[in-house]
Amino acid sequence: MALADFDRFSYWYPGEATAALREVSLSVCAGLTLISGPSGGGKSTLLRTFNGLVPHFHGGRVEGQARIAGSDLLTTSTSRLARSVGFVFQNPEAQFVHAVVEHDVAFGLENTGMPRSRMLAGVEEAMAAVGVLGLRHRLISTLSGGERQRVALAGAIARKPARVVRDEPTSRPDQRGERKRLVEGRRGRAGG
């Protein structure tokens, strides 16, 4: 099943005369897919349809059809779409709810009513998968841009969606983490 199928899909943000997306016909299948284009070209808007933020959260006007993970975009709730598609915003700060890493990663699972023991295991598994387990008790405000992106990714994958969409995944390089990896790499080569 395709992640997303669009058939002549157009979308206008509320109060806008110009469409943010115009007659998009596209199928996005399993695997790594990159969507590129100019700034302001509608990439983020298109990605926000994958979990229903467009149009359910933002409002606006739609023409054409879109199916996300087999479900009709217009008649399926964002909570149901979010079970199929995890989302990481271009600006991860926009999705943080709690100040502490571990609590923020747990937020999505808490909203599902998952038993605490399973929730804690899921949070630990997601944080380990993206390499932020050592940051679990840190304040998000103290993290580098790249660390924040990885924490946001952990929050997105903790619910185990079928797919994850990342908006501008390379826009916030983790310079502190990169420096640490370089230093550790040099030590490893010098000692080996």
C-alpha positions in Angstrom: 0.0 0.0 0.0 1.3 3.5 -0.8 2.0 6.0 1.9 0.2 8.6 0.0 -1.8 8.9 -3.3 -2.8 12.3 -4.6 -5.1 12.8 -7.5 -5.3 16.4 -8.8 -5.0 17.6 -5.2 -5.0 21.3 -4.5 -5.0 23.1 -1.2 -5.4 26.8 -0.1 -4.6 28.0 3.4 -7.4 30.0 5.0 -7.8 33.4 3.4 -5.3 32.8 0.7 -6.2 33.3 -3.0 -3.2 31.4 -4.3 -3.0 27.6 -3.8 -0.1 26.3 -1.7 -0.5 23.0 -3.6 -1.9 23.0 -7.1 -3.2 19.8 -8.8 -0.7 17.4 -7.3 -0.9 13.9 -8.7 1.6 11.7 -7.0 2.1 8.3 -5.4 4.6 7.9 -2.6 5.4 4.3 -1.9 7.5 2.4 0.7 11.1 3.2 1.1 13.1 6.4 1.2 11.5 9.2 -0.8 13.0 12.7 -1.1 10.8 15.6 -2.0 12.7 18.6 -3.2 12.0 22.0 -4.7 12.4 25.7 -4.2 11.7 27.5 -0.9 8.0 28.3 -0.7 7.2 25.6 -3.3 4.8 23.6 -1.0 7.0 20.8 0.2 6.2 21.3 3.9 2.5 21.7 3.1 2.5 18.5 1.1 4.2 16.6 4.0 1.7 18.0 6.5 -1.1 16.2 4.5 0.5 12.9 5.4 -0.7 13.1 9.0 -3.7 15.3 8.3 -2.4 18.6 9.7 -3.4 19.9 6.3 -6.3 20.4 6.1 -7.7 19.3 9.5 -5.5 21.4 11.8 -4.8 24.4 9.5 -8.2 24.6 7.8 -8.5 26.0 4.3 -9.9 24.7 1.1 -9.2 21.5 -0.8 -9.9 20.2 -4.3 -9.1 16.8 -5.7 -8.5 13.6 -3.7 -5.8 12.3 -1.4 -5.4 9.0 0.4 -2.9 8.5 3.2 -2.0 4.9 4.1 -5.2 3.8 2.3 -7.5 6.2 4.2 -9.3 9.2 2.7 -7.5 12.4 3.9 -10.7 14.4 4.3 -12.8 11.9 6.2 -10.0 10.4 8.4 -9.1 12.0 11.8 -5.6 13.3 12.4 -5.3 10.9 15.4 -5.9 7.9 13.1 -3.6 9.2 10.4 -0.9 9.8 13.1 -1.0 6.1 13.9 0.1 5.4 10.4 2.5 8.3 9.8 4.9 9.8 12.4 5.9 13.4 11.6 9.0 15.4 12.5 8.6 19.1 11.9 11.3 21.3 10.2 11.5 23.2 13.5 11.4 20.4 16.2 10.6 23.0 18.9 7.2 23.3 17.3 6.3 19.7 18.5 7.9 19.7 22.0 5.4 19.6 24.8 7.5 18.9 27.8 10.8 20.4 29.0 12.6 17.1 29.7 13.6 14.7 26.9 12.2 11.5 28.3 8.8 13.1 29.2 8.5 14.6 25.7 9.2 11.3 24.0 6.6 9.7 26.2 3.9 12.3 25.4 2.5 10.5 22.3 2.3 7.2 24.1 0.7 8.8 27.2 -2.1 10.0 24.9 -2.9 6.5 23.8 -3.5 5.3 27.3 -0.7 2.8 27.1 0.2 1.0 30.4 3.2 2.8 32.1 5.5 -0.3 31.9 5.0 -0.7 28.2 5.2 3.1 27.7 8.6 3.3 29.5 9.9 0.4 27.4 8.7 2.1 24.2 10.3 5.4 25.2 13.6 3.7 25.9 13.6 1.7 22.7 12.8 4.8 20.6 15.5 6.9 22.3 18.1 4.1 21.9 17.2 3.8 18.2 18.1 7.4 17.4 21.0 7.7 19.9 19.5 10.0 22.5 19.2 7.5 25.4 22.0 9.3 27.2 20.0 12.6 27.0 16.9 11.2 28.7 17.0 13.5 31.8 18.3 16.6 29.9 16.2 19.7 29.4 15.4 20.2 25.7 16.5 23.8 26.0 20.1 22.6 26.6 20.3 20.4 23.4 21.9 21.3 20.2 19.8 21.6 17.0 20.7 18.1 15.9 20.0 16.6 19.3 16.6 18.3 19.2 15.9 16.8 15.8 16.8 13.3 17.1 14.6 13.8 20.2 11.7 14.8 18.0 12.3 11.7 15.8 12.3 9.5 18.9 8.9 11.0 19.9 7.6 10.3 16.3 8.8 6.7 16.3 7.8 5.8 19.8 4.3 5.1 18.7 5.7 2.7 16.0 4.0 4.3 13.0 4.2 2.4 9.7 6.1 5.3 8.2 7.9 8.5 9.4 7.9 11.8 7.5 10.7 14.3 8.2 10.5 17.9 7.0 13.9 19.3 6.3 15.8 16.5 8.1 19.3 18.0 7.4 18.5 21.6 8.3 19.9 21.5 11.8 23.3 19.9 11.9 24.5 18.6 15.2 27.8 20.4 15.5 28.4 19.4 19.1 27.7 15.8 18.3 29.8 15.9 15.2 32.7 17.4 17.1 32.4 14.6 19.7 32.3 11.9 17.0 35.4 13.4 15.4 37.3 13.5 18.7 36.3 10.0 19.6 37.3 8.8 16.1 40.7 10.4 16.4 41.2 8.8 19.8 40.2 5.4 18.4 42.6 5.7 15.5 45.4 6.9 17.7 44.9 4.1 20.2 44.4 1.3 17.7 
